[in-house]
Amino acid sequence: MADGKNGGRLGEFRGLSGPYWSLRPVGGGAEWEADPEWVRALTPAERLTTENALRNLRSSRGGL
């Protein structure tokens, strides 16, 4: 998901927090609350870039 109110910050949907969505940075980190009106799905290019970044991160950490 991309949070348009927070500079297009990318995050994974983690759940609901009252009227907001809880998002967590891709690859880990502290969750933040996002207004659903400002959140959108990733474009195919953003998704591919994000998936590659996750693979690289896992590889550098010795993961799968």
mmCIF file of the N, C-alpha and C atoms, coordinates in Angstrom:
data_MODEL
# 
_entry.id   MODEL 
# 
loop_
_atom_site.group_PDB 
_atom_site.id 
_atom_site.type_symbol 
_atom_site.label_atom_id 
_atom_site.label_alt_id 
_atom_site.label_comp_id 
_atom_site.label_asym_id 
_atom_site.label_entity_id 
_atom_site.label_seq_id 
_atom_site.pdbx_PDB_ins_code 
_atom_site.Cartn_x 
_atom_site.Cartn_y 
_atom_site.Cartn_z 
_atom_site.occupancy 
_atom_site.B_iso_or_equiv 
_atom_site.pdbx_formal_charge 
_atom_site.auth_seq_id 
_atom_site.auth_comp_id 
_atom_site.auth_asym_id 
_atom_site.auth_atom_id 
_atom_site.pdbx_PDB_model_num 
ATOM 1   N N  . MET A 1 1  ? 0.840   -1.154  0.000   1.00 0.00 ? 1  MET A N  1 
ATOM 2   C CA . MET A 1 1  ? 0.000   0.000   0.000   1.00 0.00 ? 1  MET A CA 1 
ATOM 3   C C  . MET A 1 1  ? 0.902   1.238   0.000   1.00 0.00 ? 1  MET A C  1 
ATOM 4   N N  . ALA A 1 2  ? 0.418   2.302   -0.597  1.00 0.00 ? 2  ALA A N  1 
ATOM 5   C CA . ALA A 1 2  ? 1.145   3.573   -0.603  1.00 0.00 ? 2  ALA A CA 1 
ATOM 6   C C  . ALA A 1 2  ? 0.298   4.616   0.130   1.00 0.00 ? 2  ALA A C  1 
ATOM 7   N N  . ASP A 1 3  ? 0.883   5.263   1.111   1.00 0.00 ? 3  ASP A N  1 
ATOM 8   C CA . ASP A 1 3  ? 0.196   6.269   1.917   1.00 0.00 ? 3  ASP A CA 1 
ATOM 9   C C  . ASP A 1 3  ? 0.491   7.642   1.336   1.00 0.00 ? 3  ASP A C  1 
ATOM 10  N N  . GLY A 1 4  ? -0.451  8.192   0.591   1.00 0.00 ? 4  GLY A N  1 
ATOM 11  C CA . GLY A 1 4  ? -0.270  9.474   -0.069  1.00 0.00 ? 4  GLY A CA 1 
ATOM 12  C C  . GLY A 1 4  ? -0.143  10.657  0.877   1.00 0.00 ? 4  GLY A C  1 
ATOM 13  N N  . LYS A 1 5  ? -0.605  10.522  2.081   1.00 0.00 ? 5  LYS A N  1 
ATOM 14  C CA . LYS A 1 5  ? -0.521  11.623  3.046   1.00 0.00 ? 5  LYS A CA 1 
ATOM 15  C C  . LYS A 1 5  ? 0.849   11.670  3.721   1.00 0.00 ? 5  LYS A C  1 
ATOM 16  N N  . ASN A 1 6  ? 1.590   10.596  3.638   1.00 0.00 ? 6  ASN A N  1 
ATOM 17  C CA . ASN A 1 6  ? 2.917   10.516  4.253   1.00 0.00 ? 6  ASN A CA 1 
ATOM 18  C C  . ASN A 1 6  ? 3.996   10.386  3.188   1.00 0.00 ? 6  ASN A C  1 
ATOM 19  N N  . GLY A 1 7  ? 3.898   11.186  2.156   1.00 0.00 ? 7  GLY A N  1 
ATOM 20  C CA . GLY A 1 7  ? 4.931   11.213  1.132   1.00 0.00 ? 7  GLY A CA 1 
ATOM 21  C C  . GLY A 1 7  ? 4.995   9.977   0.256   1.00 0.00 ? 7  GLY A C  1 
ATOM 22  N N  . GLY A 1 8  ? 3.889   9.245   0.151   1.00 0.00 ? 8  GLY A N  1 
ATOM 23  C CA . GLY A 1 8  ? 3.887   8.043   -0.675  1.00 0.00 ? 8  GLY A CA 1 
ATOM 24  C C  . GLY A 1 8  ? 4.588   6.872   -0.011  1.00 0.00 ? 8  GLY A C  1 
ATOM 25  N N  . ARG A 1 9  ? 4.746   6.947   1.294   1.00 0.00 ? 9  ARG A N  1 
ATOM 26  C CA . ARG A 1 9  ? 5.409   5.899   2.063   1.00 0.00 ? 9  ARG A CA 1 
ATOM 27  C C  . ARG A 1 9  ? 4.744   4.555   1.785   1.00 0.00 ? 9  ARG A C  1 
ATOM 28  N N  . LEU A 1 10 ? 5.567   3.526   1.571   1.00 0.00 ? 10 LEU A N  1 
ATOM 29  C CA . LEU A 1 10 ? 5.052   2.195   1.257   1.00 0.00 ? 10 LEU A CA 1 
ATOM 30  C C  . LEU A 1 10 ? 4.979   1.348   2.517   1.00 0.00 ? 10 LEU A C  1 
ATOM 31  N N  . GLY A 1 11 ? 3.895   0.604   2.631   1.00 0.00 ? 11 GLY A N  1 
ATOM 32  C CA . GLY A 1 11 ? 3.735   -0.249  3.794   1.00 0.00 ? 11 GLY A CA 1 
ATOM 33  C C  . GLY A 1 11 ? 2.811   -1.413  3.517   1.00 0.00 ? 11 GLY A C  1 
ATOM 34  N N  . GLU A 1 12 ? 2.897   -2.382  4.425   1.00 0.00 ? 12 GLU A N  1 
ATOM 35  C CA . GLU A 1 12 ? 2.026   -3.559  4.365   1.00 0.00 ? 12 GLU A CA 1 
ATOM 36  C C  . GLU A 1 12 ? 0.845   -3.315  5.301   1.00 0.00 ? 12 GLU A C  1 
ATOM 37  N N  . PHE A 1 13 ? -0.340  -3.673  4.860   1.00 0.00 ? 13 PHE A N  1 
ATOM 38  C CA . PHE A 1 13 ? -1.536  -3.535  5.689   1.00 0.00 ? 13 PHE A CA 1 
ATOM 39  C C  . PHE A 1 13 ? -1.435  -4.518  6.843   1.00 0.00 ? 13 PHE A C  1 
ATOM 40  N N  . ARG A 1 14 ? -1.625  -4.022  8.084   1.00 0.00 ? 14 ARG A N  1 
ATOM 41  C CA . ARG A 1 14 ? -1.527  -4.870  9.268   1.00 0.00 ? 14 ARG A CA 1 
ATOM 42  C C  . ARG A 1 14 ? -2.845  -5.013  10.007  1.00 0.00 ? 14 ARG A C  1 
ATOM 43  N N  . GLY A 1 15 ? -3.786  -4.118  9.755   1.00 0.00 ? 15 GLY A N  1 
ATOM 44  C CA . GLY A 1 15 ? -5.065  -4.213  10.433  1.00 0.00 ? 15 GLY A CA 1 
ATOM 45  C C  . GLY A 1 15 ? -5.707  -2.854  10.604  1.00 0.00 ? 15 GLY A C  1 
ATOM 46  N N  . LEU A 1 16 ? -6.800  -2.857  11.359  1.00 0.00 ? 16 LEU A N  1 
ATOM 47  C CA . LEU A 1 16 ? -7.547  -1.630  11.601  1.00 0.00 ? 16 LEU A CA 1 
ATOM 48  C C  . LEU A 1 16 ? -7.221  -1.082  12.975  1.00 0.00 ? 16 LEU A C  1 
ATOM 49  N N  . SER A 1 17 ? -7.208  0.232   13.065  1.00 0.00 ? 17 SER A N  1 
ATOM 50  C CA . SER A 1 17 ? -7.002  0.923   14.330  1.00 0.00 ? 17 SER A CA 1 
ATOM 51  C C  . SER A 1 17 ? -8.024  2.049   14.373  1.00 0.00 ? 17 SER A C  1 
ATOM 52  N N  . GLY A 1 18 ? -9.219  1.715   14.825  1.00 0.00 ? 18 GLY A N  1 
ATOM 53  C CA . GLY A 1 18 ? -10.318 2.676   14.779  1.00 0.00 ? 18 GLY A CA 1 
ATOM 54  C C  . GLY A 1 18 ? -10.649 2.983   13.326  1.00 0.00 ? 18 GLY A C  1 
ATOM 55  N N  . PRO A 1 19 ? -10.719 4.272   12.961  1.00 0.00 ? 19 PRO A N  1 
ATOM 56  C CA . PRO A 1 19 ? -11.039 4.617   11.575  1.00 0.00 ? 19 PRO A CA 1 
ATOM 57  C C  . PRO A 1 19 ? -9.813  4.572   10.646  1.00 0.00 ? 19 PRO A C  1 
ATOM 58  N N  . TYR A 1 20 ? -8.651  4.234   11.208  1.00 0.00 ? 20 TYR A N  1 
ATOM 59  C CA . TYR A 1 20 ? -7.417  4.237   10.429  1.00 0.00 ? 20 TYR A CA 1 
ATOM 60  C C  . TYR A 1 20 ? -6.941  2.832   10.117  1.00 0.00 ? 20 TYR A C  1 
ATOM 61  N N  . TRP A 1 21 ? -6.052  2.739   9.146   1.00 0.00 ? 21 TRP A N  1 
ATOM 62  C CA . TRP A 1 21 ? -5.406  1.480   8.808   1.00 0.00 ? 21 TRP A CA 1 
ATOM 63  C C  . TRP A 1 21 ? -4.006  1.496   9.404   1.00 0.00 ? 21 TRP A C  1 
ATOM 64  N N  . SER A 1 22 ? -3.608  0.379   9.968   1.00 0.00 ? 22 SER A N  1 
ATOM 65  C CA . SER A 1 22 ? -2.239  0.252   10.463  1.00 0.00 ? 22 SER A CA 1 
ATOM 66  C C  . SER A 1 22 ? -1.393  -0.305  9.330   1.00 0.00 ? 22 SER A C  1 
ATOM 67  N N  . LEU A 1 23 ? -0.330  0.415   9.014   1.00 0.00 ? 23 LEU A N  1 
ATOM 68  C CA . LEU A 1 23 ? 0.595   -0.008  7.978   1.00 0.00 ? 23 LEU A CA 1 
ATOM 69  C C  . LEU A 1 23 ? 1.977   -0.168  8.603   1.00 0.00 ? 23 LEU A C  1 
ATOM 70  N N  . ARG A 1 24 ? 2.749   -1.125  8.102   1.00 0.00 ? 24 ARG A N  1 
ATOM 71  C CA . ARG A 1 24 ? 4.103   -1.359  8.576   1.00 0.00 ? 24 ARG A CA 1 
ATOM 72  C C  . ARG A 1 24 ? 5.046   -1.216  7.399   1.00 0.00 ? 24 ARG A C  1 
ATOM 73  N N  . PRO A 1 25 ? 6.175   -0.544  7.575   1.00 0.00 ? 25 PRO A N  1 
ATOM 74  C CA . PRO A 1 25 ? 7.108   -0.394  6.469   1.00 0.00 ? 25 PRO A CA 1 
ATOM 75  C C  . PRO A 1 25 ? 7.492   -1.754  5.878   1.00 0.00 ? 25 PRO A C  1 
ATOM 76  N N  . VAL A 1 26 ? 7.635   -1.792  4.591   1.00 0.00 ? 26 VAL A N  1 
ATOM 77  C CA . VAL A 1 26 ? 8.057   -3.011  3.916   1.00 0.00 ? 26 VAL A CA 1 
ATOM 78  C C  . VAL A 1 26 ? 9.461   -3.336  4.412   1.00 0.00 ? 26 VAL A C  1 
ATOM 79  N N  . GLY A 1 27 ? 9.657   -4.557  4.878   1.00 0.00 ? 27 GLY A N  1 
ATOM 80  C CA . GLY A 1 27 ? 10.964  -4.954  5.395   1.00 0.00 ? 27 GLY A CA 1 
ATOM 81  C C  . GLY A 1 27 ? 11.102  -4.782  6.895   1.00 0.00 ? 27 GLY A C  1 
ATOM 82  N N  . GLY A 1 28 ? 10.067  -4.250  7.553   1.00 0.00 ? 28 GLY A N  1 
ATOM 83  C CA . GLY A 1 28 ? 10.105  -4.114  9.002   1.00 0.00 ? 28 GLY A CA 1 
ATOM 84  C C  . GLY A 1 28 ? 10.147  -2.673  9.459   1.00 0.00 ? 28 GLY A C  1 
ATOM 85  N N  . GLY A 1 29 ? 9.909   -2.494  10.736  1.00 0.00 ? 29 GLY A N  1 
ATOM 86  C CA . GLY A 1 29 ? 9.921   -1.159  11.322  1.00 0.00 ? 29 GLY A CA 1 
ATOM 87  C C  . GLY A 1 29 ? 8.628   -0.878  12.059  1.00 0.00 ? 29 GLY A C  1 
ATOM 88  N N  . ALA A 1 30 ? 8.544   0.313   12.593  1.00 0.00 ? 30 ALA A N  1 
ATOM 89  C CA . ALA A 1 30 ? 7.385   0.716   13.388  1.00 0.00 ? 30 ALA A CA 1 
ATOM 90  C C  . ALA A 1 30 ? 6.165   0.967   12.493  1.00 0.00 ? 30 ALA A C  1 
ATOM 91  N N  . GLU A 1 31 ? 5.026   0.479   12.954  1.00 0.00 ? 31 GLU A N  1 
ATOM 92  C CA . GLU A 1 31 ? 3.776   0.708   12.235  1.00 0.00 ? 31 GLU A CA 1 
ATOM 93  C C  . GLU A 1 31 ? 3.353   2.160   12.376  1.00 0.00 ? 31 GLU A C  1 
ATOM 94  N N  . TRP A 1 32 ? 2.531   2.602   11.434  1.00 0.00 ? 32 TRP A N  1 
ATOM 95  C CA . TRP A 1 32 ? 1.929   3.928   11.534  1.00 0.00 ? 32 TRP A CA 1 
ATOM 96  C C  . TRP A 1 32 ? 0.476   3.818   11.123  1.00 0.00 ? 32 TRP A C  1 
ATOM 97  N N  . GLU A 1 33 ? -0.302  4.785   11.542  1.00 0.00 ? 33 GLU A N  1 
ATOM 98  C CA . GLU A 1 33 ? -1.722  4.830   11.202  1.00 0.00 ? 33 GLU A CA 1 
ATOM 99  C C  . GLU A 1 33 ? -1.910  5.704   9.970   1.00 0.00 ? 33 GLU A C  1 
ATOM 100 N N  . ALA A 1 34 ? -2.698  5.205   9.030   1.00 0.00 ? 34 ALA A N  1 
ATOM 101 C CA . ALA A 1 34 ? -2.945  5.920   7.780   1.00 0.00 ? 34 ALA A CA 1 
ATOM 102 C C  . ALA A 1 34 ? -4.440  6.100   7.573   1.00 0.00 ? 34 ALA A C  1 
ATOM 103 N N  . ASP A 1 35 ? -4.792  7.254   7.050   1.00 0.00 ? 35 ASP A N  1 
ATOM 104 C CA . ASP A 1 35 ? -6.178  7.546   6.706   1.00 0.00 ? 35 ASP A CA 1 
ATOM 105 C C  . ASP A 1 35 ? -6.503  6.769   5.428   1.00 0.00 ? 35 ASP A C  1 
ATOM 106 N N  . PRO A 1 36 ? -7.492  5.864   5.460   1.00 0.00 ? 36 PRO A N  1 
ATOM 107 C CA . PRO A 1 36 ? -7.808  5.043   4.285   1.00 0.00 ? 36 PRO A CA 1 
ATOM 108 C C  . PRO A 1 36 ? -8.093  5.848   3.015   1.00 0.00 ? 36 PRO A C  1 
ATOM 109 N N  . GLU A 1 37 ? -8.549  7.090   3.174   1.00 0.00 ? 37 GLU A N  1 
ATOM 110 C CA . GLU A 1 37 ? -8.819  7.926   1.998   1.00 0.00 ? 37 GLU A CA 1 
ATOM 111 C C  . GLU A 1 37 ? -7.554  8.276   1.229   1.00 0.00 ? 37 GLU A C  1 
ATOM 112 N N  . TRP A 1 38 ? -6.402  8.188   1.894   1.00 0.00 ? 38 TRP A N  1 
ATOM 113 C CA . TRP A 1 38 ? -5.129  8.551   1.273   1.00 0.00 ? 38 TRP A CA 1 
ATOM 114 C C  . TRP A 1 38 ? -4.306  7.335   0.850   1.00 0.00 ? 38 TRP A C  1 
ATOM 115 N N  . VAL A 1 39 ? -4.796  6.141   1.152   1.00 0.00 ? 39 VAL A N  1 
ATOM 116 C CA . VAL A 1 39 ? -4.039  4.920   0.850   1.00 0.00 ? 39 VAL A CA 1 
ATOM 117 C C  . VAL A 1 39 ? -4.508  4.338   -0.480  1.00 0.00 ? 39 VAL A C  1 
ATOM 118 N N  . ARG A 1 40 ? -3.546  3.871   -1.259  1.00 0.00 ? 40 ARG A N  1 
ATOM 119 C CA . ARG A 1 40 ? -3.871  3.245   -2.544  1.00 0.00 ? 40 ARG A CA 1 
ATOM 120 C C  . ARG A 1 40 ? -3.023  1.991   -2.721  1.00 0.00 ? 40 ARG A C  1 
ATOM 121 N N  . ALA A 1 41 ? -3.484  1.143   -3.611  1.00 0.00 ? 41 ALA A N  1 
ATOM 122 C CA . ALA A 1 41 ? -2.711  -0.058  -3.954  1.00 0.00 ? 41 ALA A CA 1 
ATOM 123 C C  . ALA A 1 41 ? -1.472  0.357   -4.754  1.00 0.00 ? 41 ALA A C  1 
ATOM 124 N N  . LEU A 1 42 ? -0.460  -0.473  -4.710  1.00 0.00 ? 42 LEU A N  1 
ATOM 125 C CA . LEU A 1 42 ? 0.754   -0.193  -5.466  1.00 0.00 ? 42 LEU A CA 1 
ATOM 126 C C  . LEU A 1 42 ? 0.531   -0.413  -6.960  1.00 0.00 ? 42 LEU A C  1 
ATOM 127 N N  . THR A 1 43 ? 1.245   0.358   -7.751  1.00 0.00 ? 43 THR A N  1 
ATOM 128 C CA . THR A 1 43 ? 1.234   0.120   -9.194  1.00 0.00 ? 43 THR A CA 1 
ATOM 129 C C  . THR A 1 43 ? 2.055   -1.141  -9.449  1.00 0.00 ? 43 THR A C  1 
ATOM 130 N N  . PRO A 1 44 ? 1.909   -1.775  -10.604 1.00 0.00 ? 44 PRO A N  1 
ATOM 131 C CA . PRO A 1 44 ? 2.736   -2.951  -10.906 1.00 0.00 ? 44 PRO A CA 1 
ATOM 132 C C  . PRO A 1 44 ? 4.242   -2.657  -10.776 1.00 0.00 ? 44 PRO A C  1 
ATOM 133 N N  . ALA A 1 45 ? 4.679   -1.485  -11.205 1.00 0.00 ? 45 ALA A N  1 
ATOM 134 C CA . ALA A 1 45 ? 6.105   -1.136  -11.113 1.00 0.00 ? 45 ALA A CA 1 
ATOM 135 C C  . ALA A 1 45 ? 6.535   -0.997  -9.644  1.00 0.00 ? 45 ALA A C  1 
ATOM 136 N N  . GLU A 1 46 ? 5.699   -0.363  -8.816  1.00 0.00 ? 46 GLU A N  1 
ATOM 137 C CA . GLU A 1 46 ? 6.018   -0.227  -7.390  1.00 0.00 ? 46 GLU A CA 1 
ATOM 138 C C  . GLU A 1 46 ? 6.060   -1.586  -6.717  1.00 0.00 ? 46 GLU A C  1 
ATOM 139 N N  . ARG A 1 47 ? 5.126   -2.455  -7.089  1.00 0.00 ? 47 ARG A N  1 
ATOM 140 C CA . ARG A 1 47 ? 5.098   -3.794  -6.497  1.00 0.00 ? 47 ARG A CA 1 
ATOM 141 C C  . ARG A 1 47 ? 6.370   -4.567  -6.847  1.00 0.00 ? 47 ARG A C  1 
ATOM 142 N N  . LEU A 1 48 ? 6.775   -4.522  -8.092  1.00 0.00 ? 48 LEU A N  1 
ATOM 143 C CA . LEU A 1 48 ? 7.980   -5.225  -8.520  1.00 0.00 ? 48 LEU A CA 1 
ATOM 144 C C  . LEU A 1 48 ? 9.212   -4.682  -7.796  1.00 0.00 ? 48 LEU A C  1 
ATOM 145 N N  . THR A 1 49 ? 9.328   -3.371  -7.712  1.00 0.00 ? 49 THR A N  1 
ATOM 146 C CA . THR A 1 49 ? 10.459  -2.753  -7.019  1.00 0.00 ? 49 THR A CA 1 
ATOM 147 C C  . THR A 1 49 ? 10.490  -3.164  -5.550  1.00 0.00 ? 49 THR A C  1 
ATOM 148 N N  . THR A 1 50 ? 9.328   -3.171  -4.918  1.00 0.00 ? 50 THR A N  1 
ATOM 149 C CA . THR A 1 50 ? 9.220   -3.543  -3.508  1.00 0.00 ? 50 THR A CA 1 
ATOM 150 C C  . THR A 1 50 ? 9.576   -5.001  -3.297  1.00 0.00 ? 50 THR A C  1 
ATOM 151 N N  . GLU A 1 51 ? 9.063   -5.889  -4.145  1.00 0.00 ? 51 GLU A N  1 
ATOM 152 C CA . GLU A 1 51 ? 9.372   -7.310  -4.020  1.00 0.00 ? 51 GLU A CA 1 
ATOM 153 C C  . GLU A 1 51 ? 10.865  -7.567  -4.202  1.00 0.00 ? 51 GLU A C  1 
ATOM 154 N N  . ASN A 1 52 ? 11.493  -6.893  -5.148  1.00 0.00 ? 52 ASN A N  1 
ATOM 155 C CA . ASN A 1 52 ? 12.930  -7.055  -5.352  1.00 0.00 ? 52 ASN A CA 1 
ATOM 156 C C  . ASN A 1 52 ? 13.719  -6.543  -4.149  1.00 0.00 ? 52 ASN A C  1 
ATOM 157 N N  . ALA A 1 53 ? 13.295  -5.416  -3.581  1.00 0.00 ? 53 ALA A N  1 
ATOM 158 C CA . ALA A 1 53 ? 13.967  -4.870  -2.405  1.00 0.00 ? 53 ALA A CA 1 
ATOM 159 C C  . ALA A 1 53 ? 13.863  -5.835  -1.228  1.00 0.00 ? 53 ALA A C  1 
ATOM 160 N N  . LEU A 1 54 ? 12.697  -6.461  -1.057  1.00 0.00 ? 54 LEU A N  1 
ATOM 161 C CA . LEU A 1 54 ? 12.528  -7.442  0.020   1.00 0.00 ? 54 LEU A CA 1 
ATOM 162 C C  . LEU A 1 54 ? 13.424  -8.653  -0.192  1.00 0.00 ? 54 LEU A C  1 
ATOM 163 N N  . ARG A 1 55 ? 13.498  -9.134  -1.417  1.00 0.00 ? 55 ARG A N  1 
ATOM 164 C CA . ARG A 1 55 ? 14.378  -10.280 -1.700  1.00 0.00 ? 55 ARG A CA 1 
ATOM 165 C C  . ARG A 1 55 ? 15.832  -9.936  -1.400  1.00 0.00 ? 55 ARG A C  1 
ATOM 166 N N  . ASN A 1 56 ? 16.251  -8.747  -1.808  1.00 0.00 ? 56 ASN A N  1 
ATOM 167 C CA . ASN A 1 56 ? 17.620  -8.325  -1.539  1.00 0.00 ? 56 ASN A CA 1 
ATOM 168 C C  . ASN A 1 56 ? 17.877  -8.196  -0.038  1.00 0.00 ? 56 ASN A C  1 
ATOM 169 N N  . LEU A 1 57 ? 16.925  -7.667  0.698   1.00 0.00 ? 57 LEU A N  1 
ATOM 170 C CA . LEU A 1 57 ? 17.056  -7.519  2.139   1.00 0.00 ? 57 LEU A CA 1 
ATOM 171 C C  . LEU A 1 57 ? 17.180  -8.882  2.802   1.00 0.00 ? 57 LEU A C  1 
ATOM 172 N N  . ARG A 1 58 ? 16.313  -9.804  2.417   1.00 0.00 ? 58 ARG A N  1 
ATOM 173 C CA . ARG A 1 58 ? 16.351  -11.150 3.008   1.00 0.00 ? 58 ARG A CA 1 
ATOM 174 C C  . ARG A 1 58 ? 17.659  -11.849 2.666   1.00 0.00 ? 58 ARG A C  1 
ATOM 175 N N  . SER A 1 59 ? 18.130  -11.664 1.446   1.00 0.00 ? 59 SER A N  1 
ATOM 176 C CA . SER A 1 59 ? 19.382  -12.282 1.025   1.00 0.00 ? 59 SER A CA 1 
ATOM 177 C C  . SER A 1 59 ? 20.556  -11.745 1.849   1.00 0.00 ? 59 SER A C  1 
ATOM 178 N N  . SER A 1 60 ? 20.574  -10.453 2.090   1.00 0.00 ? 60 SER A N  1 
ATOM 179 C CA . SER A 1 60 ? 21.677  -9.853  2.855   1.00 0.00 ? 60 SER A CA 1 
ATOM 180 C C  . SER A 1 60 ? 21.625  -10.260 4.325   1.00 0.00 ? 60 SER A C  1 
ATOM 181 N N  . ARG A 1 61 ? 20.464  -10.655 4.787   1.00 0.00 ? 61 ARG A N  1 
ATOM 182 C CA . ARG A 1 61 ? 20.296  -11.113 6.187   1.00 0.00 ? 61 ARG A CA 1 
ATOM 183 C C  . ARG A 1 61 ? 20.462  -12.619 6.289   1.00 0.00 ? 61 ARG A C  1 
ATOM 184 N N  . GLY A 1 62 ? 20.721  -13.284 5.186   1.00 0.00 ? 62 GLY A N  1 
ATOM 185 C CA . GLY A 1 62 ? 20.888  -14.737 5.200   1.00 0.00 ? 62 GLY A CA 1 
ATOM 186 C C  . GLY A 1 62 ? 19.591  -15.503 5.185   1.00 0.00 ? 62 GLY A C  1 
ATOM 187 N N  . GLY A 1 63 ? 18.499  -14.847 4.804   1.00 0.00 ? 63 GLY A N  1 
ATOM 188 C CA . GLY A 1 63 ? 17.189  -15.517 4.750   1.00 0.00 ? 63 GLY A CA 1 
ATOM 189 C C  . GLY A 1 63 ? 16.949  -16.136 3.397   1.00 0.00 ? 63 GLY A C  1 
ATOM 190 N N  . LEU A 1 64 ? 15.723  -16.571 3.182   1.00 0.00 ? 64 LEU A N  1 
ATOM 191 C CA . LEU A 1 64 ? 15.349  -17.222 1.933   1.00 0.00 ? 64 LEU A CA 1 
ATOM 192 C C  . LEU A 1 64 ? 15.093  -16.235 0.827   1.00 0.00 ? 64 LEU A C  1 
# 
